[in-house]
Amino acid sequence: MNVLLNLNLFHRLQLEISHLTLKILHFISSHPQWLSESPNDDATCFLTNDPKFQASTNLLQKLASR
């Protein structure tokens, strides 16, 4: 019984950490200007225009809204 309780608590902790991580990543991806000192920096423009970045941002938004 004690082992099952510990596994359940560990699983819940993992879920909470995952959910919090998604919220943090969603918040950061919503503010790409934080990725560099200048909002017009070439690196930021390159990253925010990257299809993989946009796809992961969309996925994070869907997951965070659940």
PDB file of N, H, CA, C and O in Angstrom:
ATOM      1  N   MET A   1       0.834  -1.198   0.000  1.00  0.00           N
ATOM      2  CA  MET A   1       0.000   0.000   0.000  1.00  0.00           C
ATOM      3  C   MET A   1       0.872   1.253   0.000  1.00  0.00           C
ATOM      4  O   MET A   1       0.606   2.203  -0.736  1.00  0.00           O
ATOM      5  N   ASN A   2       1.906   1.246   0.826  1.00  0.00           N
ATOM      6  H   ASN A   2       2.122   0.474   1.424  1.00  0.00           H
ATOM      7  CA  ASN A   2       2.785   2.410   0.928  1.00  0.00           C
ATOM      8  C   ASN A   2       3.497   2.683  -0.392  1.00  0.00           C
ATOM      9  O   ASN A   2       3.691   3.837  -0.773  1.00  0.00           O
ATOM     10  N   VAL A   3       3.885   1.613  -1.088  1.00  0.00           N
ATOM     11  H   VAL A   3       3.728   0.675  -0.778  1.00  0.00           H
ATOM     12  CA  VAL A   3       4.561   1.759  -2.380  1.00  0.00           C
ATOM     13  C   VAL A   3       3.608   2.389  -3.391  1.00  0.00           C
ATOM     14  O   VAL A   3       4.003   3.265  -4.160  1.00  0.00           O
ATOM     15  N   LEU A   4       2.349   1.940  -3.391  1.00  0.00           N
ATOM     16  H   LEU A   4       2.027   1.228  -2.767  1.00  0.00           H
ATOM     17  CA  LEU A   4       1.356   2.507  -4.314  1.00  0.00           C
ATOM     18  C   LEU A   4       1.102   3.977  -4.021  1.00  0.00           C
ATOM     19  O   LEU A   4       0.953   4.782  -4.941  1.00  0.00           O
ATOM     20  N   LEU A   5       1.053   4.322  -2.758  1.00  0.00           N
ATOM     21  H   LEU A   5       1.174   3.668  -2.011  1.00  0.00           H
ATOM     22  CA  LEU A   5       0.846   5.716  -2.373  1.00  0.00           C
ATOM     23  C   LEU A   5       2.011   6.576  -2.845  1.00  0.00           C
ATOM     24  O   LEU A   5       1.806   7.671  -3.369  1.00  0.00           O
ATOM     25  N   ASN A   6       3.231   6.082  -2.661  1.00  0.00           N
ATOM     26  H   ASN A   6       3.397   5.193  -2.235  1.00  0.00           H
ATOM     27  CA  ASN A   6       4.408   6.827  -3.102  1.00  0.00           C
ATOM     28  C   ASN A   6       4.429   6.988  -4.617  1.00  0.00           C
ATOM     29  O   ASN A   6       4.781   8.054  -5.122  1.00  0.00           O
ATOM     30  N   LEU A   7       4.053   5.931  -5.349  1.00  0.00           N
ATOM     31  H   LEU A   7       3.768   5.065  -4.938  1.00  0.00           H
ATOM     32  CA  LEU A   7       4.012   6.016  -6.810  1.00  0.00           C
ATOM     33  C   LEU A   7       2.959   7.013  -7.268  1.00  0.00           C
ATOM     34  O   LEU A   7       3.181   7.772  -8.211  1.00  0.00           O
ATOM     35  N   ASN A   8       1.810   7.008  -6.595  1.00  0.00           N
ATOM     36  H   ASN A   8       1.630   6.392  -5.829  1.00  0.00           H
ATOM     37  CA  ASN A   8       0.746   7.947  -6.940  1.00  0.00           C
ATOM     38  C   ASN A   8       1.197   9.389  -6.693  1.00  0.00           C
ATOM     39  O   ASN A   8       0.965  10.265  -7.526  1.00  0.00           O
ATOM     40  N   LEU A   9       1.830   9.630  -5.567  1.00  0.00           N
ATOM     41  H   LEU A   9       2.018   8.919  -4.889  1.00  0.00           H
ATOM     42  CA  LEU A   9       2.321  10.975  -5.260  1.00  0.00           C
ATOM     43  C   LEU A   9       3.401  11.401  -6.248  1.00  0.00           C
ATOM     44  O   LEU A   9       3.435  12.553  -6.681  1.00  0.00           O
ATOM     45  N   PHE A  10       4.285  10.468  -6.604  1.00  0.00           N
ATOM     46  H   PHE A  10       4.258   9.532  -6.252  1.00  0.00           H
ATOM     47  CA  PHE A  10       5.338  10.772  -7.569  1.00  0.00           C
ATOM     48  C   PHE A  10       4.733  11.104  -8.930  1.00  0.00           C
ATOM     49  O   PHE A  10       5.169  12.042  -9.597  1.00  0.00           O
ATOM     50  N   HIS A  11       3.730  10.332  -9.337  1.00  0.00           N
ATOM     51  H   HIS A  11       3.376   9.570  -8.796  1.00  0.00           H
ATOM     52  CA  HIS A  11       3.068  10.573 -10.620  1.00  0.00           C
ATOM     53  C   HIS A  11       2.376  11.939 -10.628  1.00  0.00           C
ATOM     54  O   HIS A  11       2.463  12.674 -11.612  1.00  0.00           O
ATOM     55  N   ARG A  12       1.698  12.275  -9.544  1.00  0.00           N
ATOM     56  H   ARG A  12       1.628  11.678  -8.744  1.00  0.00           H
ATOM     57  CA  ARG A  12       1.037  13.588  -9.446  1.00  0.00           C
ATOM     58  C   ARG A  12       2.058  14.711  -9.484  1.00  0.00           C
ATOM     59  O   ARG A  12       1.819  15.744 -10.109  1.00  0.00           O
ATOM     60  N   LEU A  13       3.189  14.520  -8.825  1.00  0.00           N
ATOM     61  H   LEU A  13       3.383  13.681  -8.318  1.00  0.00           H
ATOM     62  CA  LEU A  13       4.247  15.528  -8.846  1.00  0.00           C
ATOM     63  C   LEU A  13       4.782  15.711 -10.264  1.00  0.00           C
ATOM     64  O   LEU A  13       5.016  16.837 -10.703  1.00  0.00           O
ATOM     65  N   GLN A  14       4.975  14.601 -10.978  1.00  0.00           N
ATOM     66  H   GLN A  14       4.785  13.687 -10.621  1.00  0.00           H
ATOM     67  CA  GLN A  14       5.429  14.682 -12.370  1.00  0.00           C
ATOM     68  C   GLN A  14       4.434  15.455 -13.226  1.00  0.00           C
ATOM     69  O   GLN A  14       4.831  16.281 -14.047  1.00  0.00           O
ATOM     70  N   LEU A  15       3.152  15.192 -13.039  1.00  0.00           N
ATOM     71  H   LEU A  15       2.830  14.520 -12.372  1.00  0.00           H
ATOM     72  CA  LEU A  15       2.127  15.897 -13.808  1.00  0.00           C
ATOM     73  C   LEU A  15       2.123  17.389 -13.497  1.00  0.00           C
ATOM     74  O   LEU A  15       1.999  18.214 -14.402  1.00  0.00           O
ATOM     75  N   GLU A  16       2.257  17.731 -12.233  1.00  0.00           N
ATOM     76  H   GLU A  16       2.357  17.060 -11.498  1.00  0.00           H
ATOM     77  CA  GLU A  16       2.278  19.142 -11.848  1.00  0.00           C
ATOM     78  C   GLU A  16       3.498  19.853 -12.430  1.00  0.00           C
ATOM     79  O   GLU A  16       3.392  20.977 -12.921  1.00  0.00           O
ATOM     80  N   ILE A  17       4.652  19.198 -12.375  1.00  0.00           N
ATOM     81  H   ILE A  17       4.739  18.284 -11.977  1.00  0.00           H
ATOM     82  CA  ILE A  17       5.870  19.788 -12.937  1.00  0.00           C
ATOM     83  C   ILE A  17       5.720  19.962 -14.444  1.00  0.00           C
ATOM     84  O   ILE A  17       6.110  20.995 -14.989  1.00  0.00           O
ATOM     85  N   SER A  18       5.161  18.969 -15.119  1.00  0.00           N
ATOM     86  H   SER A  18       4.844  18.130 -14.677  1.00  0.00           H
ATOM     87  CA  SER A  18       4.951  19.061 -16.566  1.00  0.00           C
ATOM     88  C   SER A  18       4.010  20.209 -16.903  1.00  0.00           C
ATOM     89  O   SER A  18       4.263  20.978 -17.831  1.00  0.00           O
ATOM     90  N   HIS A  19       2.931  20.320 -16.150  1.00  0.00           N
ATOM     91  H   HIS A  19       2.726  19.696 -15.396  1.00  0.00           H
ATOM     92  CA  HIS A  19       1.958  21.381 -16.405  1.00  0.00           C
ATOM     93  C   HIS A  19       2.583  22.756 -16.169  1.00  0.00           C
ATOM     94  O   HIS A  19       2.389  23.674 -16.966  1.00  0.00           O
ATOM     95  N   LEU A  20       3.322  22.896 -15.090  1.00  0.00           N
ATOM     96  H   LEU A  20       3.480  22.151 -14.442  1.00  0.00           H
ATOM     97  CA  LEU A  20       3.984  24.165 -14.792  1.00  0.00           C
ATOM     98  C   LEU A  20       5.019  24.502 -15.861  1.00  0.00           C
ATOM     99  O   LEU A  20       5.134  25.656 -16.275  1.00  0.00           O
ATOM    100  N   THR A  21       5.768  23.503 -16.304  1.00  0.00           N
ATOM    101  H   THR A  21       5.674  22.566 -15.968  1.00  0.00           H
ATOM    102  CA  THR A  21       6.761  23.715 -17.365  1.00  0.00           C
ATOM    103  C   THR A  21       6.087  24.197 -18.639  1.00  0.00           C
ATOM    104  O   THR A  21       6.579  25.119 -19.289  1.00  0.00           O
ATOM    105  N   LEU A  22       4.969  23.586 -19.003  1.00  0.00           N
ATOM    106  H   LEU A  22       4.569  22.836 -18.475  1.00  0.00           H
ATOM    107  CA  LEU A  22       4.237  24.010 -20.193  1.00  0.00           C
ATOM    108  C   LEU A  22       3.756  25.446 -20.072  1.00  0.00           C
ATOM    109  O   LEU A  22       3.829  26.216 -21.030  1.00  0.00           O
ATOM    110  N   LYS A  23       3.262  25.807 -18.889  1.00  0.00           N
ATOM    111  H   LYS A  23       3.202  25.182 -18.110  1.00  0.00           H
ATOM    112  CA  LYS A  23       2.800  27.184 -18.698  1.00  0.00           C
ATOM    113  C   LYS A  23       3.958  28.175 -18.822  1.00  0.00           C
ATOM    114  O   LYS A  23       3.806  29.239 -19.422  1.00  0.00           O
ATOM    115  N   ILE A  24       5.104  27.827 -18.258  1.00  0.00           N
ATOM    116  H   ILE A  24       5.227  26.963 -17.771  1.00  0.00           H
ATOM    117  CA  ILE A  24       6.277  28.705 -18.347  1.00  0.00           C
ATOM    118  C   ILE A  24       6.730  28.838 -19.793  1.00  0.00           C
ATOM    119  O   ILE A  24       6.995  29.946 -20.259  1.00  0.00           O
ATOM    120  N   LEU A  25       6.822  27.711 -20.512  1.00  0.00           N
ATOM    121  H   LEU A  25       6.607  26.811 -20.133  1.00  0.00           H
ATOM    122  CA  LEU A  25       7.235  27.757 -21.915  1.00  0.00           C
ATOM    123  C   LEU A  25       6.237  28.529 -22.765  1.00  0.00           C
ATOM    124  O   LEU A  25       6.627  29.267 -23.670  1.00  0.00           O
ATOM    125  N   HIS A  26       4.961  28.362 -22.481  1.00  0.00           N
ATOM    126  H   HIS A  26       4.644  27.762 -21.746  1.00  0.00           H
ATOM    127  CA  HIS A  26       3.935  29.101 -23.213  1.00  0.00           C
ATOM    128  C   HIS A  26       4.093  30.603 -22.967  1.00  0.00           C
ATOM    129  O   HIS A  26       4.002  31.404 -23.898  1.00  0.00           O
ATOM    130  N   PHE A  27       4.329  30.974 -21.713  1.00  0.00           N
ATOM    131  H   PHE A  27       4.402  30.323 -20.958  1.00  0.00           H
ATOM    132  CA  PHE A  27       4.491  32.391 -21.385  1.00  0.00           C
ATOM    133  C   PHE A  27       5.712  32.976 -22.084  1.00  0.00           C
ATOM    134  O   PHE A  27       5.652  34.072 -22.641  1.00  0.00           O
ATOM    135  N   ILE A  28       6.820  32.237 -22.050  1.00  0.00           N
ATOM    136  H   ILE A  28       6.869  31.347 -21.598  1.00  0.00           H
ATOM    137  CA  ILE A  28       8.046  32.712 -22.701  1.00  0.00           C
ATOM    138  C   ILE A  28       7.853  32.798 -24.210  1.00  0.00           C
ATOM    139  O   ILE A  28       8.289  33.764 -24.837  1.00  0.00           O
ATOM    140  N   SER A  29       7.206  31.800 -24.795  1.00  0.00           N
ATOM    141  H   SER A  29       6.852  31.015 -24.286  1.00  0.00           H
ATOM    142  CA  SER A  29       7.013  31.818 -26.250  1.00  0.00           C
ATOM    143  C   SER A  29       6.051  32.919 -26.677  1.00  0.00           C
ATOM    144  O   SER A  29       6.060  33.338 -27.834  1.00  0.00           O
ATOM    145  N   SER A  30       5.223  33.388 -25.754  1.00  0.00           N
ATOM    146  H   SER A  30       5.215  33.048 -24.813  1.00  0.00           H
ATOM    147  CA  SER A  30       4.323  34.499 -26.059  1.00  0.00           C
ATOM    148  C   SER A  30       5.044  35.840 -26.018  1.00  0.00           C
ATOM    149  O   SER A  30       4.502  36.854 -26.457  1.00  0.00           O
ATOM    150  N   HIS A  31       6.254  35.846 -25.495  1.00  0.00           N
ATOM    151  H   HIS A  31       6.694  35.022 -25.138  1.00  0.00           H
ATOM    152  CA  HIS A  31       7.050  37.071 -25.383  1.00  0.00           C
ATOM    153  C   HIS A  31       8.430  36.845 -25.983  1.00  0.00           C
ATOM    154  O   HIS A  31       9.424  36.842 -25.256  1.00  0.00           O
ATOM    155  N   PRO A  32       8.510  36.652 -27.314  1.00  0.00           N
ATOM    156  CA  PRO A  32       9.807  36.328 -27.936  1.00  0.00           C
ATOM    157  C   PRO A  32      10.841  37.431 -27.795  1.00  0.00           C
ATOM    158  O   PRO A  32      12.035  37.182 -27.959  1.00  0.00           O
ATOM    159  N   GLN A  33      10.401  38.645 -27.493  1.00  0.00           N
ATOM    160  H   GLN A  33       9.431  38.847 -27.360  1.00  0.00           H
ATOM    161  CA  GLN A  33      11.367  39.729 -27.334  1.00  0.00           C
ATOM    162  C   GLN A  33      12.281  39.492 -26.129  1.00  0.00           C
ATOM    163  O   GLN A  33      13.335  40.118 -26.023  1.00  0.00           O
ATOM    164  N   TRP A  34      11.890  38.603 -25.231  1.00  0.00           N
ATOM    165  H   TRP A  34      11.033  38.094 -25.317  1.00  0.00           H
ATOM    166  CA  TRP A  34      12.732  38.296 -24.079  1.00  0.00           C
ATOM    167  C   TRP A  34      13.918  37.416 -24.448  1.00  0.00           C
ATOM    168  O   TRP A  34      14.852  37.263 -23.661  1.00  0.00           O
ATOM    169  N   LEU A  35      13.881  36.842 -25.640  1.00  0.00           N
ATOM    170  H   LEU A  35      13.123  36.966 -26.280  1.00  0.00           H
ATOM    171  CA  LEU A  35      14.961  35.948 -26.048  1.00  0.00           C
ATOM    172  C   LEU A  35      16.222  36.708 -26.418  1.00  0.00           C
ATOM    173  O   LEU A  35      17.288  36.107 -26.555  1.00  0.00           O
ATOM    174  N   SER A  36      16.120  37.998 -26.579  1.00  0.00           N
ATOM    175  H   SER A  36      15.255  38.486 -26.468  1.00  0.00           H
ATOM    176  CA  SER A  36      17.296  38.812 -26.881  1.00  0.00           C
ATOM    177  C   SER A  36      17.103  40.179 -26.250  1.00  0.00           C
ATOM    178  O   SER A  36      16.020  40.503 -25.763  1.00  0.00           O
ATOM    179  N   GLU A  37      18.148  40.967 -26.262  1.00  0.00           N
ATOM    180  H   GLU A  37      19.028  40.704 -26.658  1.00  0.00           H
ATOM    181  CA  GLU A  37      18.076  42.291 -25.654  1.00  0.00           C
ATOM    182  C   GLU A  37      17.251  43.252 -26.501  1.00  0.00           C
ATOM    183  O   GLU A  37      16.609  44.156 -25.965  1.00  0.00           O
ATOM    184  N   SER A  38      17.261  43.067 -27.796  1.00  0.00           N
ATOM    185  H   SER A  38      17.782  42.333 -28.232  1.00  0.00           H
ATOM    186  CA  SER A  38      16.555  43.962 -28.700  1.00  0.00           C
ATOM    187  C   SER A  38      15.441  43.204 -29.408  1.00  0.00           C
ATOM    188  O   SER A  38      15.677  42.121 -29.944  1.00  0.00           O
ATOM    189  N   PRO A  39      14.221  43.759 -29.418  1.00  0.00           N
ATOM    190  CA  PRO A  39      13.133  43.073 -30.102  1.00  0.00           C
ATOM    191  C   PRO A  39      13.353  42.950 -31.608  1.00  0.00           C
ATOM    192  O   PRO A  39      12.723  42.112 -32.255  1.00  0.00           O
ATOM    193  N   ASN A  40      14.223  43.760 -32.167  1.00  0.00           N
ATOM    194  H   ASN A  40      14.734  44.441 -31.643  1.00  0.00           H
ATOM    195  CA  ASN A  40      14.491  43.719 -33.606  1.00  0.00           C
ATOM    196  C   ASN A  40      15.762  42.952 -33.933  1.00  0.00           C
ATOM    197  O   ASN A  40      16.232  42.975 -35.071  1.00  0.00           O
ATOM    198  N   ASP A  41      16.310  42.283 -32.949  1.00  0.00           N
ATOM    199  H   ASP A  41      15.928  42.265 -32.024  1.00  0.00           H
ATOM    200  CA  ASP A  41      17.535  41.510 -33.140  1.00  0.00           C
ATOM    201  C   ASP A  41      17.301  40.424 -34.192  1.00  0.00           C
ATOM    202  O   ASP A  41      16.242  39.798 -34.222  1.00  0.00           O
ATOM    203  N   ASP A  42      18.301  40.206 -35.056  1.00  0.00           N
ATOM    204  H   ASP A  42      19.162  40.715 -35.032  1.00  0.00           H
ATOM    205  CA  ASP A  42      18.177  39.205 -36.120  1.00  0.00           C
ATOM    206  C   ASP A  42      17.885  37.814 -35.564  1.00  0.00           C
ATOM    207  O   ASP A  42      17.112  37.058 -36.153  1.00  0.00           O
ATOM    208  N   ALA A  43      18.499  37.475 -34.436  1.00  0.00           N
ATOM    209  H   ALA A  43      19.127  38.088 -33.957  1.00  0.00           H
ATOM    210  CA  ALA A  43      18.296  36.141 -33.859  1.00  0.00           C
ATOM    211  C   ALA A  43      16.838  35.952 -33.442  1.00  0.00           C
ATOM    212  O   ALA A  43      16.262  34.885 -33.658  1.00  0.00           O
ATOM    213  N   THR A  44      16.244  36.982 -32.845  1.00  0.00           N
ATOM    214  H   THR A  44      16.711  37.848 -32.669  1.00  0.00           H
ATOM    215  CA  THR A  44      14.847  36.879 -32.427  1.00  0.00           C
ATOM    216  C   THR A  44      13.930  36.774 -33.632  1.00  0.00           C
ATOM    217  O   THR A  44      13.007  35.961 -33.642  1.00  0.00           O
ATOM    218  N   CYS A  45      14.176  37.585 -34.640  1.00  0.00           N
ATOM    219  H   CYS A  45      14.927  38.246 -34.631  1.00  0.00           H
ATOM    220  CA  CYS A  45      13.352  37.531 -35.853  1.00  0.00           C
ATOM    221  C   CYS A  45      13.475  36.169 -36.515  1.00  0.00           C
ATOM    222  O   CYS A  45      12.485  35.608 -36.983  1.00  0.00           O
ATOM    223  N   PHE A  46      14.685  35.641 -36.553  1.00  0.00           N
ATOM    224  H   PHE A  46      15.489  36.097 -36.173  1.00  0.00           H
ATOM    225  CA  PHE A  46      14.900  34.320 -37.156  1.00  0.00           C
ATOM    226  C   PHE A  46      14.140  33.255 -36.376  1.00  0.00           C
ATOM    227  O   PHE A  46      13.494  32.392 -36.970  1.00  0.00           O
ATOM    228  N   LEU A  47      14.214  33.312 -35.056  1.00  0.00           N
ATOM    229  H   LEU A  47      14.739  34.013 -34.574  1.00  0.00           H
ATOM    230  CA  LEU A  47      13.571  32.292 -34.231  1.00  0.00           C
ATOM    231  C   LEU A  47      12.057  32.371 -34.346  1.00  0.00           C
ATOM    232  O   LEU A  47      11.396  31.348 -34.523  1.00  0.00           O
ATOM    233  N   THR A  48      11.501  33.573 -34.247  1.00  0.00           N
ATOM    234  H   THR A  48      12.039  34.404 -34.103  1.00  0.00           H
ATOM    235  CA  THR A  48      10.045  33.690 -34.269  1.00  0.00           C
ATOM    236  C   THR A  48       9.469  33.409 -35.648  1.00  0.00           C
ATOM    237  O   THR A  48       8.281  33.104 -35.761  1.00  0.00           O
ATOM    238  N   ASN A  49      10.272  33.501 -36.693  1.00  0.00           N
ATOM    239  H   ASN A  49      11.237  33.748 -36.602  1.00  0.00           H
ATOM    240  CA  ASN A  49       9.807  33.173 -38.041  1.00  0.00           C
ATOM    241  C   ASN A  49      10.062  31.714 -38.400  1.00  0.00           C
ATOM    242  O   ASN A  49       9.658  31.260 -39.470  1.00  0.00           O
ATOM    243  N   ASP A  50      10.717  30.990 -37.529  1.00  0.00           N
ATOM    244  H   ASP A  50      11.045  31.360 -36.659  1.00  0.00           H
ATOM    245  CA  ASP A  50      11.031  29.584 -37.776  1.00  0.00           C
ATOM    246  C   ASP A  50       9.753  28.745 -37.650  1.00  0.00           C
ATOM    247  O   ASP A  50       9.079  28.817 -36.622  1.00  0.00           O
ATOM    248  N   PRO A  51       9.404  27.954 -38.672  1.00  0.00           N
ATOM    249  CA  PRO A  51       8.179  27.138 -38.608  1.00  0.00           C
ATOM    250  C   PRO A  51       8.157  26.164 -37.428  1.00  0.00           C
ATOM    251  O   PRO A  51       7.095  25.903 -36.865  1.00  0.00           O
ATOM    252  N   LYS A  52       9.323  25.623 -37.049  1.00  0.00           N
ATOM    253  H   LYS A  52      10.187  25.836 -37.507  1.00  0.00           H
ATOM    254  CA  LYS A  52       9.361  24.697 -35.909  1.00  0.00           C
ATOM    255  C   LYS A  52       9.019  25.434 -34.617  1.00  0.00           C
ATOM    256  O   LYS A  52       8.306  24.906 -33.764  1.00  0.00           O
ATOM    257  N   PHE A  53       9.531  26.657 -34.478  1.00  0.00           N
ATOM    258  H   PHE A  53      10.110  27.086 -35.171  1.00  0.00           H
ATOM    259  CA  PHE A  53       9.222  27.455 -33.290  1.00  0.00           C
ATOM    260  C   PHE A  53       7.731  27.777 -33.260  1.00  0.00           C
ATOM    261  O   PHE A  53       7.095  27.681 -32.210  1.00  0.00           O
ATOM    262  N   GLN A  54       7.178  28.154 -34.390  1.00  0.00           N
ATOM    263  H   GLN A  54       7.694  28.232 -35.243  1.00  0.00           H
ATOM    264  CA  GLN A  54       5.753  28.478 -34.461  1.00  0.00           C
ATOM    265  C   GLN A  54       4.899  27.244 -34.168  1.00  0.00           C
ATOM    266  O   GLN A  54       3.888  27.343 -33.472  1.00  0.00           O
ATOM    267  N   ALA A  55       5.294  26.097 -34.686  1.00  0.00           N
ATOM    268  H   ALA A  55       6.115  26.017 -35.251  1.00  0.00           H
ATOM    269  CA  ALA A  55       4.541  24.863 -34.442  1.00  0.00           C
ATOM    270  C   ALA A  55       4.583  24.480 -32.966  1.00  0.00           C
ATOM    271  O   ALA A  55       3.569  24.080 -32.394  1.00  0.00           O
ATOM    272  N   SER A  56       5.759  24.604 -32.352  1.00  0.00           N
ATOM    273  H   SER A  56       6.582  24.929 -32.817  1.00  0.00           H
ATOM    274  CA  SER A  56       5.859  24.259 -30.932  1.00  0.00           C
ATOM    275  C   SER A  56       5.096  25.264 -30.079  1.00  0.00           C
ATOM    276  O   SER A  56       4.527  24.898 -29.051  1.00  0.00           O
ATOM    277  N   THR A  57       5.078  26.528 -30.497  1.00  0.00           N
ATOM    278  H   THR A  57       5.540  26.826 -31.333  1.00  0.00           H
ATOM    279  CA  THR A  57       4.300  27.538 -29.779  1.00  0.00           C
ATOM    280  C   THR A  57       2.813  27.209 -29.854  1.00  0.00           C
ATOM    281  O   THR A  57       2.101  27.304 -28.854  1.00  0.00           O
ATOM    282  N   ASN A  58       2.346  26.823 -31.035  1.00  0.00           N
ATOM    283  H   ASN A  58       2.924  26.746 -31.848  1.00  0.00           H
ATOM    284  CA  ASN A  58       0.934  26.450 -31.189  1.00  0.00           C
ATOM    285  C   ASN A  58       0.595  25.237 -30.333  1.00  0.00           C
ATOM    286  O   ASN A  58      -0.460  25.193 -29.701  1.00  0.00           O
ATOM    287  N   LEU A  59       1.486  24.257 -30.315  1.00  0.00           N
ATOM    288  H   LEU A  59       2.344  24.292 -30.828  1.00  0.00           H
ATOM    289  CA  LEU A  59       1.261  23.069 -29.495  1.00  0.00           C
ATOM    290  C   LEU A  59       1.220  23.433 -28.014  1.00  0.00           C
ATOM    291  O   LEU A  59       0.361  22.948 -27.278  1.00  0.00           O
ATOM    292  N   LEU A  60       2.142  24.281 -27.576  1.00  0.00           N
ATOM    293  H   LEU A  60       2.841  24.675 -28.173  1.00  0.00           H
ATOM    294  CA  LEU A  60       2.157  24.702 -26.174  1.00  0.00           C
ATOM    295  C   LEU A  60       0.881  25.449 -25.814  1.00  0.00           C
ATOM    296  O   LEU A  60       0.343  25.268 -24.722  1.00  0.00           O
ATOM    297  N   GLN A  61       0.397  26.281 -26.717  1.00  0.00           N
ATOM    298  H   GLN A  61       0.834  26.428 -27.605  1.00  0.00           H
ATOM    299  CA  GLN A  61      -0.837  27.016 -26.448  1.00  0.00           C
ATOM    300  C   GLN A  61      -2.013  26.059 -26.288  1.00  0.00           C
ATOM    301  O   GLN A  61      -2.849  26.245 -25.405  1.00  0.00           O
ATOM    302  N   LYS A  62      -2.081  25.039 -27.136  1.00  0.00           N
ATOM    303  H   LYS A  62      -1.401  24.887 -27.854  1.00  0.00           H
ATOM    304  CA  LYS A  62      -3.162  24.057 -27.030  1.00  0.00           C
ATOM    305  C   LYS A  62      -3.066  23.277 -25.722  1.00  0.00           C
ATOM    306  O   LYS A  62      -4.073  23.059 -25.047  1.00  0.00           O
ATOM    307  N   LEU A  63      -1.851  22.856 -25.368  1.00  0.00           N
ATOM    308  H   LEU A  63      -1.033  23.032 -25.916  1.00  0.00           H
ATOM    309  CA  LEU A  63      -1.674  22.078 -24.138  1.00  0.00           C
ATOM    310  C   LEU A  63      -1.932  22.924 -22.897  1.00  0.00           C
ATOM    311  O   LEU A  63      -2.509  22.437 -21.925  1.00  0.00           O
ATOM    312  N   ALA A  64      -1.511  24.180 -22.921  1.00  0.00           N
ATOM    313  H   ALA A  64      -1.042  24.576 -23.710  1.00  0.00           H
ATOM    314  CA  ALA A  64      -1.683  25.042 -21.754  1.00  0.00           C
ATOM    315  C   ALA A  64      -3.142  25.427 -21.547  1.00  0.00           C
ATOM    316  O   ALA A  64      -3.540  25.754 -20.429  1.00  0.00           O
ATOM    317  N   SER A  65      -3.941  25.394 -22.603  1.00  0.00           N
ATOM    318  H   SER A  65      -3.618  25.129 -23.511  1.00  0.00           H
ATOM    319  CA  SER A  65      -5.343  25.793 -22.473  1.00  0.00           C
ATOM    320  C   SER A  65      -6.222  24.670 -21.921  1.00  0.00           C
ATOM    321  O   SER A  65      -7.401  24.886 -21.639  1.00  0.00           O
ATOM    322  N   ARG A  66      -5.657  23.481 -21.767  1.00  0.00           N
ATOM    323  H   ARG A  66      -4.700  23.305 -21.997  1.00  0.00           H
ATOM    324  CA  ARG A  66      -6.443  22.347 -21.247  1.00  0.00           C
ATOM    325  C   ARG A  66      -6.680  22.478 -19.777  1.00  0.00           C
ATOM    326  O   ARG A  66      -7.321  21.616 -19.176  1.00  0.00           O
TER     327      ARG A  66
END
